[in-house]
Amino acid sequence: MGSFIFSRTAQYNITYRYNVIWNCSYSFQYWNRPAESSTHDIYFEDNLCFNAGEGSCHGLGAHLMFFSNSAKTKRFFVRRNVFHNAKSSAINMHPGQWNGLDGLVLSDNIYVQPPDKTLVRWGDKSFTAKEFSEYQQFSRKDFNSRLATLRGLALEPASVRLRVGETRQIEAVVVYSDETSVKAT
């Protein structure tokens, strides 16, 4: 088996915004190493993420996968996203191996996950969707985020026929149990 040699890397000023992501092992994953590396000003915001772990994902499935991170990390924002249903969990965090956890801001996200299904894996602790407030207190993250249930999804146009090489914009409107909605194009 080979070995990996990591050189110093810098990840900064990266924005992932207004995406619709579905059926991926991870809607977003992050790690950076070695310790001499740095990460700052990362933005994952205003994205719609559906069904992490569905499709050909080898049984995995987390919307947010935060692997080991020894890099110096600050100003890392995950906000205003919608995370619908994950096979494993919406968030999988390795906090004991994550440098700069205080610089990670999880805020104003909407999570849609069945009440008895795992919502968050935070190190060796797991929280179901119905334990969302316990997760918030434990992690000190996601205080402005909320749980919701899906009431409806509408696509405009409702159906599209495309030829090879053709593109067309589609608008999706998701309506939640509290009558709020999110629109994506």
Secondary structure, 3 states (H helix, E strand, C coil): CCCCCCCCCEEEEEEEECCEEECCCEEEEECCCCCCCEEEEEEEECCEEEEECCCCCCCCCEEEEECCECCEEEEEEEECCEEEEECCEEEEECHHHECCHHHEEEECCEEECCCCCEEEEECCEEEEHHHHHHHHHHHCCCCCCEECCEEEEEEECCCCCCCCCCCCCCEEEEEECCCCEEEEC
